[in-house]
Amino acid sequence: KAAASTAASGRRGRRQRRAGRRPGGSPALRGRRGGGDGGGLAAGRPRPGPCQARGGDPRPRRGGCEAPVELSSQRRFDEIKKANQAAAKKLVEDQFSSSSEDDDEDAEVKQGKILAKTFTIYTSQTDGDASELERTRQYVNEAFQSGAMTCLICIASVKRNQAVWSCCGCFCIFHLVCIQKWAKDSLFLVSSPLTDDDFGKKDYPWPCPKCRFEYKRSETPSRYYCYCGKVENPPLDPWLVPHSCGQICEREFKPPCGHKCLLLCHPGKSIVSPDCMSCIYVALRLHLLNRPCPPCPKMVTTTCHCKKAKPVPRRCSAKEWSSFQVCGKALPCGNHTCEQVCHAGPCGDCPRSGKRSCPCGKSKFTLPCTEDVPTCGDSCDKVLECGIHKCSQRCHRGPCEICRQEVEKQCRCGKHTKRMPCHKPYLCETKCTKIRDCQKHQCRRKCCSGNCPPCDQVCGRTLGCRNHKCPSGCHRGSCNPCPETVDVKCNCGKTVIKVPCGRERTIKPPKCKQLCSRPPTCHHPTQEKHYCHFGRCPPCRQSCQKTLVCGHLCPVPCHDEALVKQTGLHQSAGPWEQPSEPAFIQTALPCPPCQVPVPVSPLPCHSAGPYSCKRPCGRLLNCQNHTCMKECHHVTKINGSADGKKAGPECLQCEEECTKPRPPGCSHRCVLPCHPGDCPSCLQMLKIKCHCKLSVLYIECLKLTSADLKEKDLLTSCKNQCPKELPCGHRCKEICHSGCCPLNCNQKVKLRCPCKRLKKEVQCSKIQEGQVSLECDALCKEMKRKASEIKEAEAKAAIEEEKRRQQAELEAFENRLKGRRKNKRRKDEVEIEQSSWQKYKNLIMLPVFGVAVVMIAWLMVYND
């Protein structure tokens, strides 16, 4: 964006400089037109008259100054009139601008009628089945929902009266002005690093902001069309889908089947101009990836690909089907049949028919498809993988061997040379220091050819949504908009709209037409019906209807949540402090006195009643353990009878602690105050250790005190494997338990014979009890005997060799004593003749040891 703004400012500067050089673009002329300082007109100000120019009185006078004043007043009147007309026109357009303002029940009814009108022709062909319309219905619903249709470039709602453009790949809708600016900026950023020689030689594409599908420079949209592309600048109609012309789509289905789409002009397809053949070609390329129109609803009778199955009626969109049987059609050779599963298209020629070449390709043979082509006996002469040398073998089957000739090779970067085999690549250790296309990081690739690859690091910059980071590779310029969407829900969660990520902070939640399901906050069983909302529910306006002391019902409105003004909470620090606004709290007010007239008294009902005798009440309280100590007072009748011994609602409440005995084993106090009947179950948590003493368990007191021995044993188990070690050395396999661990270890161990050749897996407990043993077999004994014989022969040979060496040393010593005493400086060389065993022991022992090792290995593998 910075680069684009810099370029735009540069272009504006060039236009201003060109404007200064054009005729009529001088400062003097601009002053006469109203833009300069030399006598020009200011915005919204009339031209001064001759009297004002001479410094006279600006009031109108008789003569020549009165006419200019009247003209200036008429001009100002016309300007104000045009401004008011423009404001009124904008107000009318805003009423149809966005679906976020049509949130009443009439808008929902109108939306349902529009959808039914759009799908009527299609559903008439499918007997009312609309299961294939879910995707199209989603597009149309998003066109009506508040904030659902959002331009990902400017992150603003797409209004009904704005020109739009839709991508051919993802069908995402953008403002026509925004996509034009996006394409222009993208082309500028791509072409900015080009030199003067390269400028204009390449047609660089520009991508879609969402799916990154690339378009050519000539495919930049310039006109606004409806969804089906029939009408340019479709008129605004509140009873049609936004940006729709209201006509039948009539687009051919993809892939083409001979039928056309029966829906009215609908979203979910590319907006293609009739004269834009390149856009039509792009749409044809994407018909397998995106299907803008629903599947063809026509019914046709068709058979499978191989024509073996009986014809069945199927939808035209799924008329091609396979019976999953072998094709079995005769191939052109006449000796073979097609072995493929029922498939579309021709079976093709026999893969072994016609003239076939030998492996080297020099000779051709015409043989039946049942015979293999022989080799010709000539040299292969195929170019090897190196691309320079040829194969020197005779005509052969299979791939040629690698090139083994040594050549002088140059590394990829061209800085070093080396003589090496032709098939091996030569890469030096020099790292490239060029800057990659991101203009941030060095290449750092070893032996780079100069054509550095794109930067492989992740961009990682925070996107405009402030929630995600850019997942694209390191790039120049600004990042693409965040492709994620976020659900914005109402308070109850039943009404949901999808908005671009980052806009959920500013968009208003959707208005829900469901009734509020919150429980009432007052004493009434139900609250007044109102729609789903955020915040507190409105105050209850129902009649109180509480039973007063006298027995009458309270007729005033509900006062359980009345706002009461708080006074005297804050004292001002001095006369300079401004008085704060009064604070209000929500509290329940008592019912007013009963104003119902009494027949025997002129006073209202609340003034007539019994009197007090000043003695203690003495009625049995609700705890059934104590009596009311309050002074004689009035007691409300309960169930139509006045019991003189039973306490009423006006009596005191017992505030003593419960003194009833606790269950055996429980040491906790009752959590309730003094109460009638039995105490509630103890729910205190006990902290105890498990049987293995490794884990701390928290168990309710009630469960532990009411459980028997078996249940207590299960409750105090941590359900993990016992960590204790058995006498055999293995870990106990039982779950955490009490008492000693069982001695029957089921661990599988390997048992070997004394010579370690045989092995067997048995249970550890059987070995400990001595029930299983493994003895050496005859083969083990034979191998042991041969090994001992070989060792004895080696020992005897070593003894004989030691005797010969000692005898030779003795003879040499005697010879030196007899005849060589005079010539002491002369060196004696004693040549010891080697025996036959010393000469040939290596040739004899190595094969013997090799055969023995192979036999031992074979026996071990065979036993395993």
C-alpha positions, 0 to 999 in steps of 0.5 A: 500500500505504501508503494501504491500510495507513493506511485499515486502521489507521483502520478498526481504530481506529474499530472499537476506539472502537465496541467501547468504546461497546458493552455489554460493551466497557468496560475493566472487562468486558474485564478480566473476559474476560481482556484487561484488567489488573483481575484478568483471566486472562493467556494460558495462565495459570490463574485464581488460587485463593482461597489465592493471592488471600490471599497464602498457599502456592500448593501444593494443600491439603486443603479448598477449594483442591484442586479449583481446582488440579485444574481448572486442570491439566485445562484446561492438559492440554486446551490442550496436546492441542488444540495437538498435534492441530493440529500433526499435522493441519498436518503431514498437510496439508503432505504434499499442500500443494505439488508441490515435495515430490513429486520422486521417481520415483513422483510422475512416474509418478502425474503421467503417469497423471493426465494420461492419465486427464484426456485419455483421452475427448478422444484417443479422439475424435481417434484418439490425436491430442493436438496440440490439447491442448498449451495445456491440457497446459501448464496441467496441467503447471504445476499439478504443477511445483515453484513453477510455480503462484504467486500474483502478489499474495503471491509464494507458491506456490499449494498444493493445499489452498488456495482459489483464484480464476482470472481470466476473461481470462488464466486466472492463478490467485490465492489467494482471500484475496489476490484479495479483498484486492486487489479491496478495496484497488483499490476503496479507492484508486480511490474515495479522492479522491472527494468526499462528493457523488460517493461511491456514485454510480459503480461503479468497477471493480477490475483483474486483477493480471496482464492488467488486465481490469476487474471490477465491484464485484459480481463480487468472488469470495466462494466457492471452486469447481473449474475447471469450476464444478460443485463448491464447495470441491472435496475434496483428492484426490492422484490428481486435478489440483489444484483439480479435481473429477474430473468431465467438464468439459461446458462448451460450446465457444466459439464454441458448436457444439452439443458439449461439452468432453470433458476432465476438470475442467482448468485454463486456464478461468475459475472461474465460479460457476453463479449468477454471470451477470456472470462468464458474460457476461465469459467470453462476451465473451472467447471470441475472445481466450482459449479455455480448452478445447481445440478441438472434436474431433468430425468433421462433413461440411460445405461452403464458405460459398457452397455451390459446393465439394463437402462434405468431412469436417472437425473441428467446430472448423474446419468453416467454411471458404472456397473463395476463389472469387467468391460470384456469388449474385444480389442482390435487385435482379436486375441485379447479383451478389455480387462478394465472395470466398466469405464467411459470412452473407447477401450483403446488398442491392444498394448501389444499390437502392431509393429514393436521395436526391440529394446534399443529401438533400432529394429522393428518386428511384426509379431503376434501380440502373444509373443515378446520382441527379442533383442537385436544384438546391436549396440544400445546407443541410447543417450544416458541420463547425463544427456551427453554420452551413449550406452555402450552395452548390447541391446538389452531390456530394462534401463541403461546403467549410469554414465561412468565416464570422467569429465571436467564439470563446472559447478552450478554457480560457475565459480569452480571446476572439478574432474569427476564421474559424469553422472554425479552432480557437482555443487560447491559450498559457496553460498549465494548472497543475492537478495530474494524477491521479497527484498528482505532475506538473502538466498543463502543457497549453496552453489546457486545458479543466480536464478534464486528461488522465491523466499520460503519463509512465512510472512507472519505479519499480523493481518488487518483483522488483528486475529491471525497472521499472514500464512503466505510466503514472505512477500513485498507490499501489503498482505492479502485480507484475512480469508477467515470468517467469524460467526456473529450470533444473537444472545440465544445463538439461534440466529447466526451471520458470517462476517469477515474476520476482524469485523465482528467487533464493529458489526451489530449482532443480528436481530433474532425473532425468537422469544426470550427464553430467560427465566423471570427475575420476579415472583411471577411464574412466566414473564411477558413475551418479548424477543431475544435481546442482550442485557437485562430483560425489561421490567415486569409490567404484570399485576403483583397479585401477592397475597397480603396479610389481610388475604386480599391480592396486591393490585399494583404493578410488579415491584420486585425490581423497582429503581430506588434513588440512593441519597447521602452516600457521597459527601462533597469535599467543598463548595467547589465540587460539582454535585454528582448524579443520583445513583439508582439501585434495583431492589424489591419494594414491599406491597403497599397497604391494602386499600380494600374497604371493610364492610363493618368499618369505615377504615380500609382493610389494612387499618382493621385487625386484632391487637397484641396481649404483650405476652410471648407467642409460644407457638411451635416453630418450623424446626419442631424443637423450639417455640416462638419467643416474640411478643404476641403478634398477628399470625396469618391463617394457613390453609384456611385454619388457624392453629394456635400451636403452630407458628406462622410466617410472622413468627421468629425463625429458629437460629440455633444450631442443629444438635441431633446425633450424627451417623456412626463414623461421621465426625462432621457437624450438620450443615443446616440450622435447627430443622425438623426431621432427619439431618441431610447426608454428610457431603464433606470430602475426606482426604485419605491415601490409597492402598499403595500409598502413592495417590491421595483420594477425596471421598465423600463422608457418606459413601465411606461411612455407609459402605461395607468392607468390600465397598471400602476396599474399592473406594480406597483404591486409586485404580492404577497398577500396584507399584510393589515388586514381587519376589521374582523382581517383576512389578505386580500386575494387579490394580491397587489393592489391600494386603499382600500381592499374589505370588503367581507372576504371569510375566513372560520370560525367556528360558535358555539351555546351558549352551545358550542356543535354545530359548523358550518363553514361559511364565515367570511363576513356573520358573520360580516353582521349578516346573519348567527346564530346558536342556541341551539337545543332541545338536548342542552337544555335538557342536560343543564337542566339535568346539572342544576338539578345535580348541585342543588341536589349537592348544597342541599346535601352540605347544609344538610351535613353542618347543620348536622356537625354544629349540631354535633359540638354544641352537643359535645360542650354542653356535654363537658360543662356539665359532663366533666369539672372535668376530663380535661386531658381526650380526647373526641371523638365525633362520628358523624354518617354519613347520607345515602347521604354521604355513597352512593353519590360516587356510585350514582354520578360516573355512572351519570357523566359517562353516561353524558360524553359519551352522550356529546362525542357521540353527538359531534362526530355525529354532526361533 
